[in-house]
Amino acid sequence: MSAAAVPSHAPLIVDVAATELSDADRRRIAHPLVGGVIHFARNWRDRAQMSALNAELKAIRPDLLICVDHEGGRVQRFRTDGFTRLPSMRALGELWMRDAMRATQAASAAGLVLAAELRACGVDFSFAPVLDLDHGGSGVIGDRSFHRDPRVVALLAKSMAHGMLQAGMRHCGKHFPGHGFVKADSHVAIPVDRRGLKTILADDARPYDWLAGTLAAVMPAHVIYPKVDARPAGFSPKWLQDVLRGRLAFDGAIFSDDLSMEAGRYIDGRLLSYAEAAFAALGAGCDLAMLCNQSIGEGLALDGLLDDFQAAAAAGRWQPEAESEGRRRALLPATPAPDWHALADSAAYRHARAVLAKAGLAAPQDA
Protein backbone atom coordinates (compact mmCIF):
# COMPACT_ATOMS: atom_id res chain seq x y z
CA MET A 1 0.00 0.00 0.00
CA SER A 2 1.55 3.32 -1.00
CA ALA A 3 1.54 6.38 1.28
CA ALA A 4 -0.79 8.10 -1.18
CA ALA A 5 -3.34 5.29 -0.73
CA VAL A 6 -3.71 5.82 3.00
CA PRO A 7 -7.22 7.15 3.81
CA SER A 8 -7.48 10.86 4.55
CA HIS A 9 -6.87 11.14 8.28
CA ALA A 10 -3.64 12.52 9.71
CA PRO A 11 -3.63 11.63 13.43
CA LEU A 12 0.11 11.77 14.21
CA ILE A 13 1.99 14.74 15.67
CA VAL A 14 5.78 14.41 15.34
CA ASP A 15 8.85 16.61 15.64
CA VAL A 16 11.83 17.55 13.50
CA ALA A 17 15.42 17.26 14.54
CA ALA A 18 16.99 20.70 14.23
CA THR A 19 16.70 24.27 12.95
CA GLU A 20 16.55 23.11 9.33
CA LEU A 21 14.83 20.14 7.73
CA SER A 22 16.77 17.03 6.81
CA ASP A 23 15.75 14.77 3.95
CA ALA A 24 14.36 12.34 6.54
CA ASP A 25 12.28 15.15 8.09
CA ARG A 26 10.89 16.07 4.68
CA ARG A 27 9.98 12.47 3.94
CA ARG A 28 8.14 12.06 7.23
CA ILE A 29 6.30 15.38 6.99
CA ALA A 30 5.06 14.42 3.53
CA HIS A 31 3.54 11.22 4.90
CA PRO A 32 -0.27 11.54 4.85
CA LEU A 33 -0.60 10.12 8.36
CA VAL A 34 1.35 13.05 9.82
CA GLY A 35 -1.03 15.85 10.76
CA GLY A 36 1.23 18.10 12.79
CA VAL A 37 4.69 19.05 14.00
CA ILE A 38 5.63 20.16 17.49
CA HIS A 39 8.65 22.44 17.90
CA PHE A 40 11.08 22.58 20.81
CA ALA A 41 13.81 25.01 21.87
CA ARG A 42 16.33 23.06 19.76
CA ASN A 43 14.36 24.06 16.66
CA TRP A 44 14.82 27.78 17.41
CA ARG A 45 17.70 30.04 16.44
CA ASP A 46 15.96 33.28 15.59
CA ARG A 47 12.79 34.63 13.98
CA ALA A 48 14.08 34.50 10.42
CA GLN A 49 15.16 30.87 10.79
CA MET A 50 11.88 29.81 12.46
CA SER A 51 9.83 31.57 9.79
CA ALA A 52 11.83 29.86 7.05
CA LEU A 53 11.51 26.46 8.73
CA ASN A 54 7.75 26.80 9.03
CA ALA A 55 7.41 28.09 5.46
CA GLU A 56 9.21 24.99 4.21
CA LEU A 57 6.97 22.75 6.35
CA LYS A 58 3.88 24.38 4.87
CA ALA A 59 5.27 24.07 1.37
CA ILE A 60 5.47 20.32 1.91
CA ARG A 61 2.10 20.06 3.66
CA PRO A 62 -0.16 23.16 3.53
CA ASP A 63 -2.59 21.54 5.98
CA LEU A 64 0.09 20.72 8.57
CA LEU A 65 -0.67 21.95 12.10
CA ILE A 66 2.53 23.54 13.44
CA CYS A 67 2.50 23.43 17.24
CA VAL A 68 4.60 24.37 20.25
CA ASP A 69 4.44 24.23 24.04
CA HIS A 70 4.55 27.97 24.72
CA GLU A 71 2.68 28.80 27.93
CA GLY A 72 4.72 31.56 29.53
CA GLY A 73 6.97 31.33 32.56
CA ARG A 74 9.35 28.38 32.51
CA VAL A 75 7.56 26.71 29.59
CA GLN A 76 8.28 29.14 26.77
CA ARG A 77 10.28 27.69 23.89
CA PHE A 78 11.19 30.94 22.12
CA ARG A 79 12.63 33.70 24.32
CA THR A 80 15.00 35.78 22.19
CA ASP A 81 15.06 37.95 19.05
CA GLY A 82 12.05 40.05 19.99
CA PHE A 83 9.87 37.50 21.78
CA THR A 84 8.21 38.84 24.93
CA ARG A 85 9.14 37.04 28.15
CA LEU A 86 5.64 36.05 29.21
CA PRO A 87 4.54 35.65 32.83
CA SER A 88 3.91 32.30 34.45
CA MET A 89 0.28 31.46 35.03
CA ARG A 90 0.88 31.66 38.75
CA ALA A 91 1.89 35.31 38.33
CA LEU A 92 -1.52 35.97 36.78
CA GLY A 93 -3.18 34.13 39.68
CA GLU A 94 -1.25 36.24 42.18
CA LEU A 95 -2.39 39.38 40.37
CA TRP A 96 -5.97 38.09 40.68
CA MET A 97 -5.61 38.12 44.47
CA ARG A 98 -4.74 41.83 44.32
CA ASP A 99 -7.02 42.95 41.48
CA ALA A 100 -9.26 40.38 39.78
CA MET A 101 -10.32 42.56 36.87
CA ARG A 102 -6.75 43.64 36.16
CA ALA A 103 -5.77 39.96 36.17
CA THR A 104 -8.37 38.99 33.57
CA GLN A 105 -7.22 41.90 31.40
CA ALA A 106 -3.60 40.79 31.77
CA ALA A 107 -4.47 37.17 30.98
CA SER A 108 -6.16 38.25 27.74
CA ALA A 109 -3.15 40.42 26.91
CA ALA A 110 -0.76 37.52 27.60
CA GLY A 111 -2.80 35.27 25.32
CA LEU A 112 -2.81 37.81 22.51
CA VAL A 113 0.94 38.47 22.74
CA LEU A 114 1.72 34.76 22.99
CA ALA A 115 -0.33 33.86 19.95
CA ALA A 116 0.52 36.89 17.83
CA GLU A 117 4.28 36.46 18.19
CA LEU A 118 4.09 32.75 17.40
CA ARG A 119 1.86 33.31 14.37
CA ALA A 120 4.21 35.99 13.05
CA CYS A 121 6.86 33.23 12.87
CA GLY A 122 4.55 30.70 11.22
CA VAL A 123 3.43 28.70 14.28
CA ASP A 124 -0.27 27.77 14.19
CA PHE A 125 -1.05 26.46 17.66
CA SER A 126 0.19 26.44 21.26
CA PHE A 127 -0.63 23.90 23.97
CA ALA A 128 -1.95 26.46 26.45
CA PRO A 129 -3.47 27.33 28.86
CA VAL A 130 -2.82 24.97 31.78
CA LEU A 131 -6.01 24.18 33.72
CA ASP A 132 -4.36 22.15 36.50
CA LEU A 133 -5.02 23.33 40.03
CA ASP A 134 -2.13 24.34 42.29
CA HIS A 135 -2.40 21.93 45.21
CA GLY A 136 1.11 22.92 46.29
CA GLY A 137 2.88 19.57 45.91
CA SER A 138 3.44 19.10 42.18
CA GLY A 139 6.86 20.13 40.97
CA VAL A 140 6.07 19.47 37.31
CA ILE A 141 3.00 21.76 37.47
CA GLY A 142 3.97 24.28 40.15
CA ASP A 143 3.89 27.84 38.82
CA ARG A 144 2.38 26.63 35.53
CA SER A 145 -0.96 26.66 37.38
CA PHE A 146 -3.01 29.83 37.73
CA HIS A 147 -4.41 29.07 41.19
CA ARG A 148 -5.77 26.51 43.63
CA ASP A 149 -9.36 27.70 43.15
CA PRO A 150 -10.95 26.14 40.01
CA ARG A 151 -13.10 29.27 39.57
CA VAL A 152 -10.01 31.47 39.27
CA VAL A 153 -8.35 28.95 36.95
CA ALA A 154 -11.39 28.82 34.67
CA LEU A 155 -11.80 32.59 34.43
CA LEU A 156 -8.13 33.34 33.82
CA ALA A 157 -7.86 30.48 31.32
CA LYS A 158 -10.91 31.75 29.46
CA SER A 159 -9.37 35.23 29.36
CA MET A 160 -6.07 33.88 28.02
CA ALA A 161 -7.91 31.80 25.42
CA HIS A 162 -9.84 34.90 24.36
CA GLY A 163 -6.57 36.76 23.77
CA MET A 164 -5.21 33.85 21.74
CA LEU A 165 -8.36 33.80 19.62
CA GLN A 166 -8.03 37.55 19.02
CA ALA A 167 -4.67 36.76 17.42
CA GLY A 168 -6.20 33.98 15.33
CA MET A 169 -4.95 31.00 17.34
CA ARG A 170 -6.92 28.13 18.89
CA HIS A 171 -5.99 26.81 22.33
CA CYS A 172 -5.67 23.63 24.38
CA GLY A 173 -6.64 23.06 28.01
CA LYS A 174 -4.41 20.59 29.84
CA HIS A 175 -4.02 18.14 31.60
CA PHE A 176 -7.50 16.58 31.90
CA PRO A 177 -8.94 15.79 34.43
CA GLY A 178 -6.14 17.36 36.50
CA HIS A 179 -2.41 16.79 37.14
CA GLY A 180 -1.95 19.21 40.02
CA PHE A 181 -2.89 16.91 42.92
CA VAL A 182 -0.18 14.29 42.36
CA LYS A 183 3.48 14.92 43.16
CA ALA A 184 5.09 12.48 40.71
CA ASP A 185 6.32 13.79 37.35
CA SER A 186 4.78 11.71 34.56
CA HIS A 187 7.90 12.26 32.43
CA VAL A 188 9.81 9.88 34.74
CA ALA A 189 7.26 8.15 36.99
CA ILE A 190 3.67 6.93 37.05
CA PRO A 191 1.53 9.41 39.01
CA VAL A 192 -1.46 7.89 40.79
CA ASP A 193 -4.36 10.00 42.07
CA ARG A 194 -6.46 7.90 44.44
CA ARG A 195 -9.39 10.28 44.73
CA GLY A 196 -12.80 9.26 43.46
CA LEU A 197 -14.66 10.55 40.43
CA LYS A 198 -17.06 12.71 42.44
CA THR A 199 -14.19 14.50 44.20
CA ILE A 200 -12.24 15.09 41.00
CA LEU A 201 -15.26 16.37 39.08
CA ALA A 202 -16.09 18.75 41.93
CA ASP A 203 -12.56 20.19 42.06
CA ASP A 204 -9.79 19.63 39.48
CA ALA A 205 -12.09 18.89 36.54
CA ARG A 206 -14.46 21.82 37.15
CA PRO A 207 -12.67 24.13 34.68
CA TYR A 208 -13.31 21.57 31.93
CA ASP A 209 -16.99 21.51 32.86
CA TRP A 210 -17.31 25.30 32.82
CA LEU A 211 -15.23 25.72 29.65
CA ALA A 212 -16.41 22.68 27.67
CA GLY A 213 -18.13 24.89 25.11
CA THR A 214 -15.13 27.24 24.87
CA LEU A 215 -12.09 25.00 24.63
CA ALA A 216 -10.84 24.17 21.15
CA ALA A 217 -8.75 21.23 22.34
CA VAL A 218 -7.89 19.24 25.46
CA MET A 219 -4.84 17.20 26.42
CA PRO A 220 -5.35 14.45 29.02
CA ALA A 221 -2.92 13.70 31.83
CA HIS A 222 -0.52 10.76 31.98
CA VAL A 223 -2.01 10.06 35.43
CA ILE A 224 -3.82 6.97 36.71
CA TYR A 225 -7.01 7.50 38.71
CA PRO A 226 -7.60 3.90 39.90
CA LYS A 227 -11.03 4.56 41.42
CA VAL A 228 -12.19 5.50 37.92
CA ASP A 229 -10.01 3.40 35.59
CA ALA A 230 -6.79 1.39 35.80
CA ARG A 231 -5.44 3.11 32.69
CA PRO A 232 -3.96 6.63 32.55
CA ALA A 233 -6.56 9.20 31.51
CA GLY A 234 -5.15 9.57 28.00
CA PHE A 235 -5.75 5.86 27.33
CA SER A 236 -9.09 5.61 29.11
CA PRO A 237 -12.43 5.50 27.25
CA LYS A 238 -14.09 6.14 30.61
CA TRP A 239 -12.32 9.48 31.00
CA LEU A 240 -12.30 10.58 27.38
CA GLN A 241 -15.60 9.25 26.05
CA ASP A 242 -17.83 8.78 29.09
CA VAL A 243 -16.72 11.82 31.11
CA LEU A 244 -15.15 14.38 28.76
CA ARG A 245 -17.28 13.77 25.67
CA GLY A 246 -20.40 12.44 27.39
CA ARG A 247 -20.83 14.02 30.80
CA LEU A 248 -19.06 17.32 30.05
CA ALA A 249 -20.20 17.53 26.40
CA PHE A 250 -16.78 18.57 25.06
CA ASP A 251 -16.69 18.35 21.25
CA GLY A 252 -13.26 19.75 20.36
CA ALA A 253 -10.02 17.95 19.55
CA ILE A 254 -8.28 15.65 22.04
CA PHE A 255 -4.48 15.32 21.87
CA SER A 256 -2.57 12.59 23.61
CA ASP A 257 0.29 13.81 25.77
CA ASP A 258 3.78 12.86 24.58
CA LEU A 259 3.88 9.10 23.98
CA SER A 260 7.66 9.01 24.38
CA MET A 261 7.13 9.37 28.15
CA GLU A 262 7.56 5.84 29.51
CA ALA A 263 5.22 6.50 32.41
CA GLY A 264 2.46 7.27 29.97
CA ARG A 265 3.03 4.06 27.99
CA TYR A 266 3.02 1.68 30.96
CA ILE A 267 -0.47 0.23 30.60
CA ASP A 268 -2.09 -2.96 31.87
CA GLY A 269 1.14 -4.10 33.47
CA ARG A 270 3.50 -3.65 30.53
CA LEU A 271 5.34 -0.99 28.58
CA LEU A 272 3.70 -0.47 25.19
CA SER A 273 5.60 0.23 22.02
CA TYR A 274 5.11 3.67 20.48
CA ALA A 275 2.70 2.30 17.89
CA GLU A 276 0.75 0.31 20.49
CA ALA A 277 0.48 3.42 22.66
CA ALA A 278 -0.70 5.54 19.73
CA PHE A 279 -3.33 2.96 18.77
CA ALA A 280 -4.45 2.77 22.41
CA ALA A 281 -4.74 6.56 22.72
CA LEU A 282 -6.74 6.89 19.50
CA GLY A 283 -8.89 3.91 20.43
CA ALA A 284 -9.68 5.46 23.80
CA GLY A 285 -10.94 8.67 22.22
CA CYS A 286 -7.95 10.85 21.31
CA ASP A 287 -8.10 12.47 17.88
CA LEU A 288 -4.34 13.04 17.67
CA ALA A 289 -1.39 11.04 19.01
CA MET A 290 1.86 12.87 19.73
CA LEU A 291 5.35 11.35 19.75
CA CYS A 292 8.12 13.79 20.65
CA ASN A 293 11.91 13.89 20.46
CA GLN A 294 12.24 10.82 18.25
CA SER A 295 13.51 12.58 15.11
CA ILE A 296 16.95 13.11 16.64
CA GLY A 297 19.56 10.74 15.25
CA GLU A 298 18.32 8.15 12.78
CA GLY A 299 14.66 8.58 13.74
CA LEU A 300 13.96 4.85 13.64
CA ALA A 301 11.13 5.14 16.17
CA LEU A 302 9.27 7.62 13.98
CA ASP A 303 9.77 5.56 10.85
CA GLY A 304 8.57 2.47 12.69
CA LEU A 305 5.49 4.30 13.93
CA LEU A 306 4.57 5.42 10.41
CA ASP A 307 5.16 1.96 8.98
CA ASP A 308 3.06 0.31 11.70
CA PHE A 309 0.18 2.73 11.16
CA GLN A 310 0.24 2.34 7.41
CA ALA A 311 0.27 -1.45 7.73
CA ALA A 312 -2.60 -1.35 10.23
CA ALA A 313 -4.66 0.89 7.93
CA ALA A 314 -4.00 -1.40 4.96
CA ALA A 315 -5.00 -4.48 6.98
CA GLY A 316 -8.09 -2.83 8.47
CA ARG A 317 -6.74 -3.00 12.04
CA TRP A 318 -6.96 0.77 12.33
CA GLN A 319 -9.79 2.80 10.87
CA PRO A 320 -9.32 6.48 10.00
CA GLU A 321 -11.86 8.83 11.53
CA ALA A 322 -13.26 11.63 9.38
CA GLU A 323 -14.63 13.37 12.48
CA SER A 324 -11.19 13.40 14.10
CA GLU A 325 -9.65 14.79 10.94
CA GLY A 326 -12.26 17.53 10.94
CA ARG A 327 -11.34 18.44 14.51
CA ARG A 328 -7.64 18.60 13.54
CA ARG A 329 -8.32 20.89 10.61
CA ALA A 330 -10.53 23.12 12.77
CA LEU A 331 -7.41 24.00 14.80
CA LEU A 332 -5.67 25.55 11.81
CA PRO A 333 -5.76 29.37 11.71
CA ALA A 334 -8.58 30.80 9.63
CA THR A 335 -6.79 34.08 8.86
CA PRO A 336 -3.36 34.89 7.42
CA ALA A 337 -0.64 35.61 9.95
CA PRO A 338 0.94 39.08 10.01
CA ASP A 339 4.65 39.40 9.49
CA TRP A 340 6.70 40.65 12.43
CA HIS A 341 6.85 44.26 11.23
CA ALA A 342 3.09 44.43 10.77
CA LEU A 343 2.66 42.91 14.21
CA ALA A 344 4.91 45.53 15.81
CA ASP A 345 2.74 48.24 14.21
CA SER A 346 -0.50 46.65 15.43
CA ALA A 347 -2.39 48.77 17.97
CA ALA A 348 -3.89 45.68 19.64
CA TYR A 349 -0.46 44.08 20.09
CA ARG A 350 1.13 47.26 21.42
CA HIS A 351 -1.76 47.73 23.85
CA ALA A 352 -1.50 44.14 25.09
CA ARG A 353 2.23 44.52 25.75
CA ALA A 354 1.52 47.79 27.58
CA VAL A 355 -1.05 46.03 29.78
CA LEU A 356 1.50 43.39 30.74
CA ALA A 357 4.22 45.96 31.36
CA LYS A 358 1.95 48.09 33.54
CA ALA A 359 1.15 45.03 35.64
CA GLY A 360 4.85 44.18 35.91
CA LEU A 361 4.31 40.92 34.02
CA ALA A 362 6.38 41.29 30.84
CA ALA A 363 10.14 41.57 30.66
CA PRO A 364 11.56 43.85 27.95
CA GLN A 365 11.90 42.30 24.50
CA ASP A 366 15.36 41.34 23.40
CA ALA A 367 16.68 43.23 20.41
N, C-alpha and C positions, 0 to 999 in steps of 0.2 A: 504493500500500500504506500503510495507516495505521499509526501507531506501535503501536497496540494489537494489530495483526496480526503484528508481529515475533515469531518463535519465542522461547520462554522461555530465554534465555541472555543474561546481562548482563556482557559481558567488558570494559567500558571503565571506567577509573578517571579521573575528572576533578577539577577544583578549582572553587572559587567565588571571587568577586572580592574580597570584603571581609568585614567583621564582621557584616553582615546580608545576607540574600538579596535579590537583585534579581528582577524578573519573569523576566528571561532565565535566571538561575540556576534558578529554580523550574521553568521549562519544560524545561531540560536534565535536571535531576534526575529529573523525572517520566518521562523517556524510558526505555523498557524495556531499551534497550541499555546504560544506565549502571548499573553494579553497585557503584560506590563513589565516595567523595569523599576527596581528600587535602587536609588543612589545612596552612597555612604560618603563619609569625609574623604576617603581615598580617591573618590571620583572627582574631587574638587581641586582646582588650582586657582582659577579666577573666573570672573563673569564671562569673559570672552570665550574661554575654553569650555565652560559649562554650556553656554549657548550653542557653541559649535557641536558639542557632543550630542545635545538633545536634538539639534537640527538634523544631524546624521541619523539618529534613531528614528525620527519621524519620516525621513526620506525612505528608510527601509520599510517602516510600518506606520502609515499615517494615523491608524487607529490605536496605536500603542499608548497605554496609560503610564506616564512617567511620574514616579512617586518618590517620596523621601520622608523620613522621620524628622520632622522639623517642628518642634513644639514650642521652643523657647527654653531659657534656662540651660541646664546641662545637656539637654537633647536638642541641639541645633547644629546641623551638619555643616552649614555654610556660615562663616563668621567674619570673613575678610572681604576686601575689595568692594566696600560700599554697603554690605549687608548690616542691617541694624541688629545690635545685640539685644534680643528680646528677653523680657522678664520670664522668670519661672512662673508657673501657675500658682504656686504658693504665694508669690509676691502679690499677685492679683487678689488672692484670698485675704491676705493681710490688709491690703488696701480696703477691701470690703468691710473689715471690722472697724475702720476709721471713717469710711464714707462709702456707703453701698452704691449710691448712684454714680459717684466718680469711678468706682471699680467696674461697673458694667460698661461705662463709657470707655475706660482703658482697655477692657477685654475686647470690645469691638475694634478699637484702634489696633491692638496687637494682632488680631486676626486679619485685619485689612493689610497691615504692613507685612506680616508673614506671607500671606498669599500673593500680594502684589509683587514683592521682590522675587519670590520663586517663579512666578509666571513670567516675569521679565527676563528670566534666564531659561525659559522653556520647560519648566517643571509644571505638571498638570495638577498634582494632588499631594497633600500632606496628611500623614496619619496623626491627626490632632482634631479635637482636644482630648486630653485624658479625663475620664469620668470617675476614676478610682477615688475612694474616700481616703483621707489621711487619718488612719487609726494610730499613727505614731510609731509603728514597729517595723514598717517595710522599708528596707534600704533601697530596693530597686525602684520603688515608687517615690517615697519621700517627698521632696519639694516639687515633683511633677504633678502632685495633686493640688487642686484649688483649696480644699477645705475638708474638715471632718463632716460638716453638715451637708447632707445630700441636696438640700434646697439651695444652698449657696453654690455648690458644684453645678447643679443644673442651670441656674440662672447665668453664672459666669460662662459656662460652656456654650449656652445658647447665644450669649453676646459675642463670644469669640467666633462661633460658627457664622453669625450674621456678618461680621467683618470679613471673614473669608469669602462668603458669598458675594459681598459687595465687590470684591476683587476678581470674581468669576471663578472661584475654586470651591469644589465640594469638600466635605470634611468627614472624619471618621471618629466615632466615640470608642474608647477602649479603656479597660479590657473587661468585657462582659463576662459574668455578672458583677465582677469586682475583684481586684487583685490587692487592694490596700490592706486587707485584714491579716493576710499571711506574711510571715517574715522571710520565708525562703525565696530566693531568686530563681525563677523558672529557667533562666539561662543555664544554671549549673545544678539545680536540684528539682525535686518534685514537690511543689507547695501543696499542702492539703488544708482545706478549710472545712472544719467539722460542724459548722453551723447548719441548721435546717433551712429548707426552702422558704418557709414563712419569714424567718429572721432576715435572710438575704434580700428577699423581695421588699421587705419593709425598710431596708437600710441601704446597702451598697447598690442594689439594682434599681432603686427609685429613680435616679436620673434617666435611665433607659425607658422607664415607664412614662415619665413626664415628657421626654423628648422623642418618643417613638415616631411621631409624625414629622419631626424636624430633621433627624439624623439622616444623612445620605448613606452612611456606611457604619458598620460596627466591626470591631475586632474582638474575638473572645479571648479569655485568659487561658494560658497553659497552667491551670489550677484544677485540682480534683476536689469536688464537693461530694464526699462519699454518701451523705444522707440524701442526695439527689440522684447521683449516677457515679459509677466506678470509673468512668472515663473523664479525662480533662474536658472542660467546657467546649473547647474547640473541636472535639471529636464526639460530642454528645448530642444525639437527636433530641433528647429530653430538653436540654438547654436551648438548642438552636431552633428546633422546630416547635416543640410543645410550649416552651416559655417565651422565647424571643419573638418568633413568628406568630404563634397562636395566642398566648395570653397577653403579650404586650403589643401585638399587631404591628410589629416592625416589618416594613416591606422594602427596605433598601438593600444594599449589597453587604454581604458578610465575607470578610477576609479571614483566612487562618492567620495566626501569628507565625513567626518564622519556624519552619519545619526542620531547620538545621539544629534547633535546640533539643538536645537529647532528652531533657526532662519532658518536653512536649510530645516526644515520639514513644515514650515508654507506656504502652497501653496493653491492658489485659495480660500483664505479667511478662511482657517481652518488648524489646526495642524494635520498632518497625523500621523498615528501610524507608528511604525518602519517598519512593513511589507508593509504598503501602500507606504511609502517613498521609500523602496527598489524596489518595483514593478514599481513605477513612474520613478525612476532613470534608471533602466534597460530598461523600455519602451521608455525612451527618447533617449537612445543611449549609456548609460554606459554598459561596459562589466562586471564590478565588483562593488558590493555595499558593503560599509564598515560601520559596526556598532561597535563603540568603547566603552570601559569602562562599558560594561554591564555584564561582567562575575563576577564582584565583588559581594559578597553576594550569594544569591540563583540563580542568573542568569536567572530569569524568562523571562526577555525580550528576551534573546538569544534563549531560548527554544521555546518561542512563535513564534519568527521569523522563526525558522527552521520548526516548525509544520505548520505554515501558508504557507510557500513555498512548503512543501511537499504536502499539501492538494491541493494547487493551481495547482501543476504539475499533480497530479493524476486526477484532474477534468478538465484539459485542459485549465485552466484560465491563466497559465503561460507556455510558451513554451521555453525549453532549446535551446540555440544557439551554434551550433558546432563551428561557426566562433569565437564567444566570448571565448569559451573554448580554442581554438587554440591560441588566443592572450594571454590568461593567461599563458598557458604553455610556450609560447615563452619568457616569462620574467624569467623563471627559469634558473639558471646558466648552461652553457653548459660544463664547466670544473670543475674538483674537486677543492675544496678549500684547500689551504695550512693550516697546523696547525701553531700555533703562532710562534713556534721556527723556522720553515722553512721560515715564513714571515720575521722574524727579520734578517735572513741571506740573504734575497733577495736583490740583488743589486738595482733593480728598486725601491723597497720600501725605502731602505736607501737613495737613491738619491732623491726621492720625499720629504722625511722628511727634507733632507738637503736644498732643494730648499725653503721649507716653512720657515725653521729656518733662512736662509740667508736673506729672505725678512721680517723677524720679525713677521711671521704670525703663528707660531706654538709654543705653550707653551711646556715646557719639559714634557715628559711622566712621569706619576706616577709610582713608583716602583710596 
